[in-house]
């Protein structure tokens, strides 16, 4: 997830490695025809974040894997802000100060980021997240991919980025290869209820879906292995109101499928 850029449309790529954890029952992608194999998923049915699937840091966050103030982010990400219960992952951004032991940088907020690295990386696939996004202004939730260790170029696809000061716009971006951006205006408010955000990544291009309906297509595609990331950033350019102390992003599930055959 990298800042507000101007462009057109772009992509995600997936392949498989690592030891994915999948449920016994295998749901199919929402609105997607064809035969699909569930390759990685989390239904968040436990009581804690599953370390077999997720870590609370990423190489996308240059300050010890937890912070990225140079990317207009105010938060320090930590596992304490990622709560699993009642069949949901609740990501909470809190107005509280933390100082990075690695850099000495002080952060005014804490929040939650989860990454499938190093447990699972992928290239071509269909990936989706069902979520409720925050309503208060100043927050920047996203669902995206980031290059695997050993990939020597920027390889990233954003399934969605959402700036809560502008609830009638979602951004879907490919930063790999030729790159591009799609700006899509939902008819709903993303904070008002559950919606499913997905993308299919193929060698021929990438297509984005919301609630099983195609909203965007590009011929561009990602060019390397990536890990999944879901997070709730705090946006420094349009920060939360002084009276705002917390915000939440709720996630019902995250799933990755690969085509059969």
C-alpha positions as CSV (number, residue, x, y, z in Angstrom):
1,X,0.0,0.0,0.0
2,X,1.8,3.1,-1.2
3,X,0.3,6.6,-1.1
4,X,-2.2,8.2,-3.4
5,X,-1.0,8.1,-6.9
6,X,-2.5,9.0,-10.2
7,X,-2.6,6.4,-12.9
8,X,-4.9,3.8,-14.4
9,X,-5.3,0.1,-13.6
10,X,-3.2,-2.8,-12.5
11,X,-2.5,-6.2,-11.0
12,X,-1.6,-8.9,-8.6
13,X,0.2,-12.2,-9.1
14,X,0.2,-15.3,-7.1
15,X,1.8,-18.7,-7.0
16,X,2.2,-21.0,-4.0
17,X,4.9,-21.9,-1.5
18,X,5.2,-22.5,2.1
19,X,2.7,-24.5,4.2
20,X,-0.8,-23.0,3.7
21,X,-3.5,-23.7,6.4
22,X,-6.9,-24.3,5.0
23,X,-10.2,-25.4,6.6
24,X,-11.8,-28.8,6.0
25,X,-14.6,-27.3,4.0
26,X,-13.6,-25.4,0.9
27,X,-15.8,-22.4,0.0
28,X,-15.6,-21.1,-3.5
29,X,-14.7,-17.5,-4.5
30,X,-17.7,-15.1,-4.4
31,X,-19.1,-14.6,-7.9
32,X,-16.2,-16.4,-9.7
33,X,-17.1,-19.2,-12.2
34,X,-14.9,-22.3,-12.6
35,X,-13.1,-24.7,-10.4
36,X,-10.9,-23.4,-7.7
37,X,-8.7,-25.0,-5.0
38,X,-8.6,-23.2,-1.6
39,X,-4.8,-22.7,-1.1
40,X,-4.7,-20.5,2.0
41,X,-7.3,-19.1,4.3
42,X,-8.2,-17.8,7.8
43,X,-11.7,-17.7,9.1
44,X,-10.5,-16.2,12.4
45,X,-12.5,-18.7,14.4
46,X,-9.8,-19.1,17.1
47,X,-9.0,-16.9,20.2
48,X,-5.7,-15.5,19.0
49,X,-3.9,-14.6,15.8
50,X,-2.6,-17.9,14.3
51,X,1.2,-17.7,14.0
52,X,1.2,-20.6,11.5
53,X,-0.4,-18.1,9.1
54,X,0.5,-14.6,10.1
55,X,3.2,-12.4,11.4
56,X,2.6,-8.9,12.8
57,X,5.4,-7.2,10.8
58,X,6.5,-6.8,7.2
59,X,9.5,-5.8,5.1
60,X,7.1,-3.2,3.6
61,X,7.5,-1.3,7.0
62,X,11.1,-0.1,7.0
63,X,11.2,0.8,10.8
64,X,11.9,-2.7,12.2
65,X,9.0,-4.1,10.2
66,X,6.4,-2.2,12.2
67,X,6.5,1.5,11.1
68,X,6.6,3.5,8.0
69,X,6.4,7.3,8.7
70,X,8.0,8.1,5.3
71,X,4.8,6.7,3.7
72,X,2.4,9.1,5.4
73,X,1.7,6.6,8.2
74,X,1.3,7.7,11.8
75,X,1.1,4.2,13.4
76,X,3.3,1.6,14.9
77,X,1.9,-1.9,14.1
78,X,1.9,-4.5,16.8
79,X,0.2,-7.8,17.6
80,X,-1.5,-6.4,20.7
81,X,-3.8,-4.4,18.3
82,X,-4.9,-7.5,16.4
83,X,-7.7,-9.3,18.4
84,X,-9.3,-12.5,17.2
85,X,-12.6,-13.5,18.8
86,X,-16.3,-14.2,17.9
87,X,-15.2,-15.4,14.4
88,X,-13.6,-12.0,13.5
89,X,-10.2,-10.3,13.4
90,X,-10.6,-6.8,14.9
91,X,-7.8,-4.4,14.0
92,X,-7.7,-1.5,16.3
93,X,-5.9,1.8,15.8
94,X,-5.3,3.5,19.2
95,X,-4.0,7.0,20.0
96,X,-1.1,6.0,22.1
97,X,2.6,6.8,21.9
98,X,5.3,4.2,21.2
99,X,9.0,4.8,20.5
100,X,10.8,2.4,18.2
101,X,13.8,0.8,19.8
102,X,15.4,0.4,16.4
103,X,15.1,4.0,15.1
104,X,14.2,6.1,18.1
105,X,11.2,7.4,16.1
106,X,8.1,8.2,18.3
107,X,4.7,7.2,16.9
108,X,1.5,8.8,18.1
109,X,-0.7,5.8,17.2
110,X,-0.5,2.0,17.4
111,X,-2.4,-0.3,15.0
112,X,-2.5,-3.8,13.5
113,X,-0.8,-5.2,10.4
114,X,-0.8,-8.9,9.5
115,X,1.4,-10.5,6.8
116,X,1.4,-14.1,5.5
117,X,5.2,-13.9,5.2
118,X,7.1,-16.1,5.8
119,X,4.4,-18.8,6.0
120,X,2.8,-18.3,2.5
121,X,3.7,-16.6,-0.8
122,X,1.9,-16.7,-4.1
123,X,1.8,-15.5,-7.7
124,X,-1.3,-16.3,-9.8
125,X,-4.6,-16.8,-7.8
126,X,-7.8,-15.3,-6.7
127,X,-7.7,-13.6,-3.3
128,X,-10.5,-12.0,-1.2
129,X,-11.2,-10.3,2.1
130,X,-14.6,-9.8,3.7
131,X,-14.4,-6.7,5.9
132,X,-16.1,-3.6,7.5
133,X,-13.9,-0.5,7.2
134,X,-13.7,2.4,9.7
135,X,-16.0,5.4,9.5
136,X,-14.1,8.2,11.2
137,X,-11.8,10.3,9.0
138,X,-8.0,9.9,9.2
139,X,-7.7,6.1,8.6
140,X,-6.2,4.2,5.7
141,X,-7.2,0.5,5.7
142,X,-5.9,-1.7,2.9
143,X,-5.7,-5.3,1.7
144,X,-2.6,-5.8,-0.5
145,X,0.4,-7.9,-1.5
146,X,4.1,-7.3,-1.0
147,X,7.2,-8.8,-2.5
148,X,8.6,-12.0,-1.0
149,X,12.1,-12.1,0.5
150,X,14.6,-12.4,-2.4
151,X,12.5,-10.5,-4.9
152,X,14.7,-7.7,-6.0
153,X,12.1,-5.3,-7.4
154,X,9.0,-3.5,-6.1
155,X,6.2,-6.1,-6.5
156,X,2.9,-5.0,-5.0
157,X,-0.8,-5.2,-5.8
158,X,-3.5,-3.4,-3.8
159,X,-6.8,-5.3,-3.7
160,X,-8.2,-2.1,-2.2
161,X,-7.0,1.0,-0.4
162,X,-9.6,3.2,1.4
163,X,-9.1,6.7,2.8
164,X,-11.9,7.2,5.4
165,X,-12.2,10.9,4.7
166,X,-13.4,9.9,1.2
167,X,-15.8,7.0,1.7
168,X,-17.1,7.1,-1.9
169,X,-13.8,6.0,-3.4
170,X,-11.8,2.8,-3.4
171,X,-8.4,2.4,-5.1
172,X,-7.1,-0.7,-6.7
173,X,-3.5,-0.5,-7.9
174,X,-0.7,-2.5,-9.4
175,X,2.8,-1.3,-8.6
176,X,4.5,-4.2,-10.4
177,X,5.8,-4.0,-14.0
178,X,4.0,-1.3,-16.0
179,X,1.7,-0.5,-13.1
180,X,-1.5,1.5,-13.0
181,X,-4.5,2.4,-10.9
182,X,-8.3,1.9,-10.9
183,X,-10.5,4.3,-8.9
184,X,-13.9,2.9,-8.2
185,X,-16.9,4.6,-6.6
186,X,-19.0,2.2,-4.5
187,X,-22.7,2.8,-4.1
188,X,-22.4,1.9,-0.4
189,X,-20.5,3.3,2.5
190,X,-17.7,0.7,3.3
191,X,-18.2,1.3,7.1
192,X,-21.9,0.5,7.0
193,X,-21.7,-3.3,6.6
194,X,-19.8,-6.4,5.4
195,X,-18.4,-6.3,1.8
196,X,-16.1,-8.7,0.0
197,X,-13.1,-7.3,-1.8
198,X,-11.3,-9.6,-4.3
199,X,-9.0,-9.8,-7.3
200,X,-8.1,-12.5,-9.7
201,X,-4.5,-12.5,-10.9
202,X,-3.6,-14.3,-14.1
203,X,-0.7,-14.2,-16.5
204,X,-3.1,-12.4,-18.9
205,X,-4.0,-9.7,-16.5
206,X,-5.9,-8.8,-13.3
207,X,-9.6,-8.3,-12.5
208,X,-11.0,-6.7,-9.4
209,X,-14.3,-7.7,-7.8
210,X,-16.5,-6.2,-5.0
211,X,-19.2,-8.5,-3.6
212,X,-18.7,-10.8,-6.5
213,X,-19.2,-8.1,-9.2
214,X,-16.4,-7.2,-11.6
215,X,-15.4,-3.5,-11.1
216,X,-12.1,-3.2,-12.9
217,X,-9.8,-5.0,-15.4
218,X,-6.2,-4.5,-16.6
219,X,-3.9,-6.4,-18.9
220,X,-1.0,-5.6,-16.5
221,X,0.1,-8.3,-14.1
222,X,2.5,-8.8,-11.2
223,X,5.9,-10.3,-11.9
224,X,7.1,-12.0,-8.7
225,X,6.1,-13.9,-5.6
226,X,4.3,-11.9,-2.9
227,X,2.8,-12.2,0.5
228,X,-0.6,-11.1,1.7
229,X,-1.0,-8.0,3.9
230,X,-4.0,-6.6,5.6
231,X,-3.7,-3.5,7.8
232,X,-5.2,-0.4,9.3
233,X,-2.9,2.6,8.8
234,X,-3.4,6.1,10.2
235,X,-3.1,8.7,7.5
236,X,-0.8,11.6,8.3
237,X,-1.9,13.9,5.4
238,X,-5.5,14.0,6.7
239,X,-5.1,12.8,10.3
240,X,-7.9,11.8,12.7
241,X,-9.8,14.5,14.5
242,X,-8.3,15.4,17.9
243,X,-11.3,13.8,19.7
244,X,-10.9,10.5,17.9
245,X,-9.1,8.0,20.1
246,X,-9.7,4.7,18.3
247,X,-10.9,3.2,15.0
248,X,-11.4,-0.4,13.9
249,X,-11.4,-2.5,10.8
250,X,-13.2,-5.9,11.1
251,X,-12.3,-8.9,9.0
252,X,-14.5,-11.9,8.7
253,X,-12.2,-14.0,6.5
254,X,-9.2,-13.9,4.1
255,X,-8.9,-16.6,1.4
256,X,-6.7,-17.4,-1.5
257,X,-7.6,-19.9,-4.3
258,X,-5.7,-21.3,-7.3
259,X,-7.5,-22.6,-10.4
260,X,-7.9,-26.4,-10.7
261,X,-6.3,-27.8,-13.8
